[in-house]
Amino acid sequence: MLIMALVFCIALLGLSLTQTHLLSVLLCLEMMMVALYLGLGLMSLSGLNYSLMVALVLLTFSACEASSGLALLVLISRSHGSDLLKSFNLS
């Protein structure tokens, strides 16, 4: 469980420090999801019955999040010319 917490904290630190490119933000988010999936998988080994089902649902949402993020990355790269987060206008 210490490894899972360490991976999650490293991903959170990377998310907060490197906010220049959209791809690096998406990779940090994916690393956080993998850490959560790892933790739920380890909890299912300890005997909790529902944690394996929750881990599979989390894995499904993680795959959907990754595909949506890559689709947005391609769309933004084509429309803005780069994936720099400073070039986005959200208003």
Stockholm file with secondary structure:
# STOCKHOLM 1.0

chainA/1-91         MLIMALVFCIALLGLSLTQTHLLSVLLCLEMMMVALYLGLGLMSLSGLNYSLMVALVLLTFSACEASSGLALLVLISRSHGSDLLKSFNLS
#=GR chainA/1-91 SS CHHHHHHHHHHHHHHHHCCSBHHHHHHHHHHHHHHHHHHHHHHHHTTCSHHHHHHHHHHHHHHHHHHHHHHHHHHHHHHHSSCBGGGCCCC
#=GC SS_cons        CHHHHHHHHHHHHHHHHCCSBHHHHHHHHHHHHHHHHHHHHHHHHTTCSHHHHHHHHHHHHHHHHHHHHHHHHHHHHHHHSSCBGGGCCCC
//
